[in-house]
């Protein structure tokens, strides 16, 4: 029952997910669904341990942490989840995947994240024509968001 409630609350398009997963020659498993849906339901990025604990609380499903990391690697490899390297946290990509490059602006105070594909497009245009980048690139910029700047006066 709790698992069904979780699915109703999600903004994840399961048809799109299924298409992406099938085009990679993989299948959309229950564990893969629950992990990406739980991430999508949270406003802030989550660590693998926070994700595992949240899933246990909502679905009463106890996932092994190695399974959580394996599934996160799966989604990251497909570009549907981004890892914020500096904080070892994960978030669902907000882009519909029309872009290969993603710029993540990560507030180190409140942990809010803004994803900008416009900035990423500018970075890509500035790249040398003699250099070919990997398919999916995530550029992380750490700093302080406007709300935190206003609250501290910096």
PyMOL commands that place a pseudoatom at each C-alpha (Angstrom):
pseudoatom trace, name=CA, resn=UNK, resi=1, chain=A, elem=C, hetatm=0, pos=[0.000, 0.000, 0.000]
pseudoatom trace, name=CA, resn=UNK, resi=2, chain=A, elem=C, hetatm=0, pos=[2.740, 2.487, 0.885]
pseudoatom trace, name=CA, resn=UNK, resi=3, chain=A, elem=C, hetatm=0, pos=[4.578, 1.671, -2.355]
pseudoatom trace, name=CA, resn=UNK, resi=4, chain=A, elem=C, hetatm=0, pos=[1.458, 2.554, -4.390]
pseudoatom trace, name=CA, resn=UNK, resi=5, chain=A, elem=C, hetatm=0, pos=[1.089, 5.829, -2.499]
pseudoatom trace, name=CA, resn=UNK, resi=6, chain=A, elem=C, hetatm=0, pos=[4.684, 6.672, -3.353]
pseudoatom trace, name=CA, resn=UNK, resi=7, chain=A, elem=C, hetatm=0, pos=[4.038, 6.071, -7.057]
pseudoatom trace, name=CA, resn=UNK, resi=8, chain=A, elem=C, hetatm=0, pos=[1.054, 8.406, -7.070]
pseudoatom trace, name=CA, resn=UNK, resi=9, chain=A, elem=C, hetatm=0, pos=[3.068, 11.264, -5.562]
pseudoatom trace, name=CA, resn=UNK, resi=10, chain=A, elem=C, hetatm=0, pos=[5.888, 11.093, -8.105]
pseudoatom trace, name=CA, resn=UNK, resi=11, chain=A, elem=C, hetatm=0, pos=[6.459, 13.410, -11.041]
pseudoatom trace, name=CA, resn=UNK, resi=12, chain=A, elem=C, hetatm=0, pos=[8.473, 10.754, -12.857]
pseudoatom trace, name=CA, resn=UNK, resi=13, chain=A, elem=C, hetatm=0, pos=[7.141, 9.766, -16.278]
pseudoatom trace, name=CA, resn=UNK, resi=14, chain=A, elem=C, hetatm=0, pos=[7.294, 5.962, -16.166]
pseudoatom trace, name=CA, resn=UNK, resi=15, chain=A, elem=C, hetatm=0, pos=[6.758, 5.683, -19.934]
pseudoatom trace, name=CA, resn=UNK, resi=16, chain=A, elem=C, hetatm=0, pos=[9.804, 7.883, -20.555]
pseudoatom trace, name=CA, resn=UNK, resi=17, chain=A, elem=C, hetatm=0, pos=[11.837, 5.951, -17.997]
pseudoatom trace, name=CA, resn=UNK, resi=18, chain=A, elem=C, hetatm=0, pos=[10.874, 2.672, -19.595]
pseudoatom trace, name=CA, resn=UNK, resi=19, chain=A, elem=C, hetatm=0, pos=[11.871, 3.944, -23.060]
pseudoatom trace, name=CA, resn=UNK, resi=20, chain=A, elem=C, hetatm=0, pos=[15.269, 5.145, -21.840]
pseudoatom trace, name=CA, resn=UNK, resi=21, chain=A, elem=C, hetatm=0, pos=[15.939, 1.910, -19.972]
pseudoatom trace, name=CA, resn=UNK, resi=22, chain=A, elem=C, hetatm=0, pos=[14.829, -0.306, -22.872]
pseudoatom trace, name=CA, resn=UNK, resi=23, chain=A, elem=C, hetatm=0, pos=[16.926, 1.663, -25.362]
pseudoatom trace, name=CA, resn=UNK, resi=24, chain=A, elem=C, hetatm=0, pos=[19.909, 0.836, -23.131]
pseudoatom trace, name=CA, resn=UNK, resi=25, chain=A, elem=C, hetatm=0, pos=[18.970, -2.851, -23.350]
pseudoatom trace, name=CA, resn=UNK, resi=26, chain=A, elem=C, hetatm=0, pos=[17.989, -3.040, -19.671]
pseudoatom trace, name=CA, resn=UNK, resi=27, chain=A, elem=C, hetatm=0, pos=[14.754, -3.513, -17.746]
pseudoatom trace, name=CA, resn=UNK, resi=28, chain=A, elem=C, hetatm=0, pos=[12.871, -1.257, -15.351]
pseudoatom trace, name=CA, resn=UNK, resi=29, chain=A, elem=C, hetatm=0, pos=[12.926, -3.150, -12.048]
pseudoatom trace, name=CA, resn=UNK, resi=30, chain=A, elem=C, hetatm=0, pos=[11.041, -2.399, -8.841]
pseudoatom trace, name=CA, resn=UNK, resi=31, chain=A, elem=C, hetatm=0, pos=[14.285, -1.354, -7.110]
pseudoatom trace, name=CA, resn=UNK, resi=32, chain=A, elem=C, hetatm=0, pos=[15.248, 0.985, -9.932]
pseudoatom trace, name=CA, resn=UNK, resi=33, chain=A, elem=C, hetatm=0, pos=[11.774, 2.558, -9.850]
pseudoatom trace, name=CA, resn=UNK, resi=34, chain=A, elem=C, hetatm=0, pos=[11.632, 3.057, -6.102]
pseudoatom trace, name=CA, resn=UNK, resi=35, chain=A, elem=C, hetatm=0, pos=[15.070, 4.674, -5.992]
pseudoatom trace, name=CA, resn=UNK, resi=36, chain=A, elem=C, hetatm=0, pos=[14.496, 7.195, -8.781]
pseudoatom trace, name=CA, resn=UNK, resi=37, chain=A, elem=C, hetatm=0, pos=[10.976, 7.949, -7.517]
pseudoatom trace, name=CA, resn=UNK, resi=38, chain=A, elem=C, hetatm=0, pos=[12.183, 8.534, -3.969]
pseudoatom trace, name=CA, resn=UNK, resi=39, chain=A, elem=C, hetatm=0, pos=[14.878, 10.903, -5.235]
pseudoatom trace, name=CA, resn=UNK, resi=40, chain=A, elem=C, hetatm=0, pos=[12.319, 12.736, -7.370]
pseudoatom trace, name=CA, resn=UNK, resi=41, chain=A, elem=C, hetatm=0, pos=[10.038, 13.215, -4.362]
pseudoatom trace, name=CA, resn=UNK, resi=42, chain=A, elem=C, hetatm=0, pos=[12.732, 15.027, -2.377]
pseudoatom trace, name=CA, resn=UNK, resi=43, chain=A, elem=C, hetatm=0, pos=[13.499, 18.679, -2.956]
pseudoatom trace, name=CA, resn=UNK, resi=44, chain=A, elem=C, hetatm=0, pos=[17.138, 18.389, -1.901]
pseudoatom trace, name=CA, resn=UNK, resi=45, chain=A, elem=C, hetatm=0, pos=[19.763, 15.931, -3.126]
pseudoatom trace, name=CA, resn=UNK, resi=46, chain=A, elem=C, hetatm=0, pos=[20.182, 12.822, -0.979]
pseudoatom trace, name=CA, resn=UNK, resi=47, chain=A, elem=C, hetatm=0, pos=[23.059, 10.576, 0.021]
pseudoatom trace, name=CA, resn=UNK, resi=48, chain=A, elem=C, hetatm=0, pos=[22.750, 6.855, -0.659]
pseudoatom trace, name=CA, resn=UNK, resi=49, chain=A, elem=C, hetatm=0, pos=[22.242, 6.216, 3.056]
pseudoatom trace, name=CA, resn=UNK, resi=50, chain=A, elem=C, hetatm=0, pos=[19.507, 8.859, 3.342]
pseudoatom trace, name=CA, resn=UNK, resi=51, chain=A, elem=C, hetatm=0, pos=[17.869, 7.372, 0.284]
pseudoatom trace, name=CA, resn=UNK, resi=52, chain=A, elem=C, hetatm=0, pos=[17.976, 3.861, 1.735]
pseudoatom trace, name=CA, resn=UNK, resi=53, chain=A, elem=C, hetatm=0, pos=[16.507, 5.082, 5.048]
pseudoatom trace, name=CA, resn=UNK, resi=54, chain=A, elem=C, hetatm=0, pos=[13.737, 7.025, 3.283]
pseudoatom trace, name=CA, resn=UNK, resi=55, chain=A, elem=C, hetatm=0, pos=[12.787, 3.988, 1.195]
pseudoatom trace, name=CA, resn=UNK, resi=56, chain=A, elem=C, hetatm=0, pos=[12.652, 1.827, 4.304]
pseudoatom trace, name=CA, resn=UNK, resi=57, chain=A, elem=C, hetatm=0, pos=[10.453, 4.393, 6.073]
pseudoatom trace, name=CA, resn=UNK, resi=58, chain=A, elem=C, hetatm=0, pos=[7.999, 4.755, 3.171]
pseudoatom trace, name=CA, resn=UNK, resi=59, chain=A, elem=C, hetatm=0, pos=[7.874, 1.261, 1.692]
pseudoatom trace, name=CA, resn=UNK, resi=60, chain=A, elem=C, hetatm=0, pos=[9.206, -0.861, 4.549]
pseudoatom trace, name=CA, resn=UNK, resi=61, chain=A, elem=C, hetatm=0, pos=[11.585, -2.302, 1.952]
pseudoatom trace, name=CA, resn=UNK, resi=62, chain=A, elem=C, hetatm=0, pos=[15.088, -2.795, 3.371]
pseudoatom trace, name=CA, resn=UNK, resi=63, chain=A, elem=C, hetatm=0, pos=[17.611, -2.360, 0.552]
pseudoatom trace, name=CA, resn=UNK, resi=64, chain=A, elem=C, hetatm=0, pos=[21.255, -3.260, 0.967]
pseudoatom trace, name=CA, resn=UNK, resi=65, chain=A, elem=C, hetatm=0, pos=[23.435, -0.148, 0.606]
pseudoatom trace, name=CA, resn=UNK, resi=66, chain=A, elem=C, hetatm=0, pos=[25.441, -1.826, -2.170]
pseudoatom trace, name=CA, resn=UNK, resi=67, chain=A, elem=C, hetatm=0, pos=[22.170, -2.293, -4.088]
pseudoatom trace, name=CA, resn=UNK, resi=68, chain=A, elem=C, hetatm=0, pos=[21.351, 1.395, -3.634]
pseudoatom trace, name=CA, resn=UNK, resi=69, chain=A, elem=C, hetatm=0, pos=[24.777, 2.406, -4.969]
pseudoatom trace, name=CA, resn=UNK, resi=70, chain=A, elem=C, hetatm=0, pos=[24.499, -0.054, -7.870]
pseudoatom trace, name=CA, resn=UNK, resi=71, chain=A, elem=C, hetatm=0, pos=[21.110, 1.381, -8.877]
pseudoatom trace, name=CA, resn=UNK, resi=72, chain=A, elem=C, hetatm=0, pos=[22.371, 4.959, -8.479]
pseudoatom trace, name=CA, resn=UNK, resi=73, chain=A, elem=C, hetatm=0, pos=[25.282, 4.077, -10.785]
pseudoatom trace, name=CA, resn=UNK, resi=74, chain=A, elem=C, hetatm=0, pos=[22.789, 2.630, -13.268]
pseudoatom trace, name=CA, resn=UNK, resi=75, chain=A, elem=C, hetatm=0, pos=[20.680, 5.825, -13.363]
pseudoatom trace, name=CA, resn=UNK, resi=76, chain=A, elem=C, hetatm=0, pos=[23.782, 8.045, -13.373]
pseudoatom trace, name=CA, resn=UNK, resi=77, chain=A, elem=C, hetatm=0, pos=[25.134, 6.112, -16.343]
pseudoatom trace, name=CA, resn=UNK, resi=78, chain=A, elem=C, hetatm=0, pos=[21.920, 6.819, -18.230]
pseudoatom trace, name=CA, resn=UNK, resi=79, chain=A, elem=C, hetatm=0, pos=[22.144, 10.499, -17.283]
pseudoatom trace, name=CA, resn=UNK, resi=80, chain=A, elem=C, hetatm=0, pos=[18.833, 10.542, -15.421]
pseudoatom trace, name=CA, resn=UNK, resi=81, chain=A, elem=C, hetatm=0, pos=[20.450, 11.107, -12.035]
pseudoatom trace, name=CA, resn=UNK, resi=82, chain=A, elem=C, hetatm=0, pos=[23.338, 13.451, -11.302]
pseudoatom trace, name=CA, resn=UNK, resi=83, chain=A, elem=C, hetatm=0, pos=[25.868, 12.957, -8.552]
pseudoatom trace, name=CA, resn=UNK, resi=84, chain=A, elem=C, hetatm=0, pos=[26.961, 16.042, -6.685]
pseudoatom trace, name=CA, resn=UNK, resi=85, chain=A, elem=C, hetatm=0, pos=[30.547, 14.962, -6.200]
pseudoatom trace, name=CA, resn=UNK, resi=86, chain=A, elem=C, hetatm=0, pos=[31.493, 17.473, -3.510]
pseudoatom trace, name=CA, resn=UNK, resi=87, chain=A, elem=C, hetatm=0, pos=[28.673, 16.342, -1.213]
pseudoatom trace, name=CA, resn=UNK, resi=88, chain=A, elem=C, hetatm=0, pos=[28.354, 12.701, -2.329]
pseudoatom trace, name=CA, resn=UNK, resi=89, chain=A, elem=C, hetatm=0, pos=[24.633, 13.287, -2.943]
pseudoatom trace, name=CA, resn=UNK, resi=90, chain=A, elem=C, hetatm=0, pos=[22.334, 12.459, -5.815]
pseudoatom trace, name=CA, resn=UNK, resi=91, chain=A, elem=C, hetatm=0, pos=[19.495, 14.249, -7.594]
pseudoatom trace, name=CA, resn=UNK, resi=92, chain=A, elem=C, hetatm=0, pos=[17.169, 13.543, -10.497]
pseudoatom trace, name=CA, resn=UNK, resi=93, chain=A, elem=C, hetatm=0, pos=[18.094, 15.375, -13.690]
pseudoatom trace, name=CA, resn=UNK, resi=94, chain=A, elem=C, hetatm=0, pos=[15.615, 18.161, -14.413]
pseudoatom trace, name=CA, resn=UNK, resi=95, chain=A, elem=C, hetatm=0, pos=[16.358, 18.206, -18.145]
pseudoatom trace, name=CA, resn=UNK, resi=96, chain=A, elem=C, hetatm=0, pos=[14.364, 16.165, -20.656]
pseudoatom trace, name=CA, resn=UNK, resi=97, chain=A, elem=C, hetatm=0, pos=[17.739, 15.098, -22.058]
pseudoatom trace, name=CA, resn=UNK, resi=98, chain=A, elem=C, hetatm=0, pos=[17.946, 17.344, -25.039]
pseudoatom trace, name=CA, resn=UNK, resi=99, chain=A, elem=C, hetatm=0, pos=[21.422, 18.295, -23.795]
pseudoatom trace, name=CA, resn=UNK, resi=100, chain=A, elem=C, hetatm=0, pos=[24.582, 16.333, -23.113]
pseudoatom trace, name=CA, resn=UNK, resi=101, chain=A, elem=C, hetatm=0, pos=[26.019, 18.909, -20.751]
pseudoatom trace, name=CA, resn=UNK, resi=102, chain=A, elem=C, hetatm=0, pos=[24.550, 19.911, -17.407]
pseudoatom trace, name=CA, resn=UNK, resi=103, chain=A, elem=C, hetatm=0, pos=[25.713, 22.650, -15.052]
pseudoatom trace, name=CA, resn=UNK, resi=104, chain=A, elem=C, hetatm=0, pos=[24.734, 22.165, -11.427]
pseudoatom trace, name=CA, resn=UNK, resi=105, chain=A, elem=C, hetatm=0, pos=[24.869, 25.146, -9.085]
pseudoatom trace, name=CA, resn=UNK, resi=106, chain=A, elem=C, hetatm=0, pos=[25.104, 23.726, -5.553]
pseudoatom trace, name=CA, resn=UNK, resi=107, chain=A, elem=C, hetatm=0, pos=[24.528, 25.931, -2.497]
pseudoatom trace, name=CA, resn=UNK, resi=108, chain=A, elem=C, hetatm=0, pos=[26.894, 24.746, 0.205]
pseudoatom trace, name=CA, resn=UNK, resi=109, chain=A, elem=C, hetatm=0, pos=[24.745, 26.300, 2.943]
pseudoatom trace, name=CA, resn=UNK, resi=110, chain=A, elem=C, hetatm=0, pos=[21.185, 25.097, 2.271]
pseudoatom trace, name=CA, resn=UNK, resi=111, chain=A, elem=C, hetatm=0, pos=[22.090, 22.336, -0.238]
pseudoatom trace, name=CA, resn=UNK, resi=112, chain=A, elem=C, hetatm=0, pos=[19.658, 23.726, -2.802]
pseudoatom trace, name=CA, resn=UNK, resi=113, chain=A, elem=C, hetatm=0, pos=[20.521, 22.811, -6.379]
pseudoatom trace, name=CA, resn=UNK, resi=114, chain=A, elem=C, hetatm=0, pos=[19.809, 24.592, -9.636]
pseudoatom trace, name=CA, resn=UNK, resi=115, chain=A, elem=C, hetatm=0, pos=[20.462, 22.789, -12.896]
pseudoatom trace, name=CA, resn=UNK, resi=116, chain=A, elem=C, hetatm=0, pos=[21.149, 24.989, -15.902]
pseudoatom trace, name=CA, resn=UNK, resi=117, chain=A, elem=C, hetatm=0, pos=[21.355, 23.599, -19.389]
pseudoatom trace, name=CA, resn=UNK, resi=118, chain=A, elem=C, hetatm=0, pos=[21.675, 27.142, -20.813]
pseudoatom trace, name=CA, resn=UNK, resi=119, chain=A, elem=C, hetatm=0, pos=[25.013, 27.568, -19.028]
pseudoatom trace, name=CA, resn=UNK, resi=120, chain=A, elem=C, hetatm=0, pos=[25.981, 24.130, -20.243]
pseudoatom trace, name=CA, resn=UNK, resi=121, chain=A, elem=C, hetatm=0, pos=[25.195, 25.091, -23.840]
pseudoatom trace, name=CA, resn=UNK, resi=122, chain=A, elem=C, hetatm=0, pos=[27.482, 28.105, -23.507]
pseudoatom trace, name=CA, resn=UNK, resi=123, chain=A, elem=C, hetatm=0, pos=[30.284, 25.919, -22.154]
pseudoatom trace, name=CA, resn=UNK, resi=124, chain=A, elem=C, hetatm=0, pos=[29.846, 23.484, -25.026]
pseudoatom trace, name=CA, resn=UNK, resi=125, chain=A, elem=C, hetatm=0, pos=[29.978, 26.309, -27.604]
pseudoatom trace, name=CA, resn=UNK, resi=126, chain=A, elem=C, hetatm=0, pos=[33.224, 27.598, -26.080]
pseudoatom trace, name=CA, resn=UNK, resi=127, chain=A, elem=C, hetatm=0, pos=[34.938, 24.224, -26.348]
pseudoatom trace, name=CA, resn=UNK, resi=128, chain=A, elem=C, hetatm=0, pos=[37.639, 23.732, -28.926]
pseudoatom trace, name=CA, resn=UNK, resi=129, chain=A, elem=C, hetatm=0, pos=[36.549, 22.045, -32.136]
pseudoatom trace, name=CA, resn=UNK, resi=130, chain=A, elem=C, hetatm=0, pos=[39.632, 19.850, -31.737]
pseudoatom trace, name=CA, resn=UNK, resi=131, chain=A, elem=C, hetatm=0, pos=[38.281, 18.335, -28.514]
pseudoatom trace, name=CA, resn=UNK, resi=132, chain=A, elem=C, hetatm=0, pos=[35.451, 15.841, -28.246]
pseudoatom trace, name=CA, resn=UNK, resi=133, chain=A, elem=C, hetatm=0, pos=[33.813, 15.519, -24.825]
pseudoatom trace, name=CA, resn=UNK, resi=134, chain=A, elem=C, hetatm=0, pos=[32.216, 12.435, -23.385]
pseudoatom trace, name=CA, resn=UNK, resi=135, chain=A, elem=C, hetatm=0, pos=[28.481, 12.038, -24.004]
pseudoatom trace, name=CA, resn=UNK, resi=136, chain=A, elem=C, hetatm=0, pos=[27.164, 13.095, -20.597]
pseudoatom trace, name=CA, resn=UNK, resi=137, chain=A, elem=C, hetatm=0, pos=[28.990, 15.808, -18.685]
pseudoatom trace, name=CA, resn=UNK, resi=138, chain=A, elem=C, hetatm=0, pos=[28.047, 17.365, -15.374]
pseudoatom trace, name=CA, resn=UNK, resi=139, chain=A, elem=C, hetatm=0, pos=[29.800, 20.516, -14.265]
pseudoatom trace, name=CA, resn=UNK, resi=140, chain=A, elem=C, hetatm=0, pos=[29.348, 21.336, -10.588]
pseudoatom trace, name=CA, resn=UNK, resi=141, chain=A, elem=C, hetatm=0, pos=[29.687, 24.866, -9.286]
pseudoatom trace, name=CA, resn=UNK, resi=142, chain=A, elem=C, hetatm=0, pos=[29.695, 25.382, -5.522]
pseudoatom trace, name=CA, resn=UNK, resi=143, chain=A, elem=C, hetatm=0, pos=[28.587, 28.625, -3.969]
pseudoatom trace, name=CA, resn=UNK, resi=144, chain=A, elem=C, hetatm=0, pos=[25.790, 30.369, -2.122]
pseudoatom trace, name=CA, resn=UNK, resi=145, chain=A, elem=C, hetatm=0, pos=[22.256, 30.821, -3.477]
pseudoatom trace, name=CA, resn=UNK, resi=146, chain=A, elem=C, hetatm=0, pos=[20.453, 34.176, -3.395]
pseudoatom trace, name=CA, resn=UNK, resi=147, chain=A, elem=C, hetatm=0, pos=[18.276, 33.165, -0.430]
pseudoatom trace, name=CA, resn=UNK, resi=148, chain=A, elem=C, hetatm=0, pos=[21.304, 32.266, 1.699]
pseudoatom trace, name=CA, resn=UNK, resi=149, chain=A, elem=C, hetatm=0, pos=[23.096, 35.437, 0.610]
pseudoatom trace, name=CA, resn=UNK, resi=150, chain=A, elem=C, hetatm=0, pos=[20.081, 37.516, 1.640]
pseudoatom trace, name=CA, resn=UNK, resi=151, chain=A, elem=C, hetatm=0, pos=[19.836, 35.766, 5.002]
pseudoatom trace, name=CA, resn=UNK, resi=152, chain=A, elem=C, hetatm=0, pos=[23.510, 36.307, 5.849]
pseudoatom trace, name=CA, resn=UNK, resi=153, chain=A, elem=C, hetatm=0, pos=[24.182, 39.523, 3.993]
pseudoatom trace, name=CA, resn=UNK, resi=154, chain=A, elem=C, hetatm=0, pos=[27.058, 38.078, 1.941]
for i in range(1, 154): cmd.bond("trace and resi %d" % i, "trace and resi %d" % (i + 1))
show_as sticks, trace
zoom trace
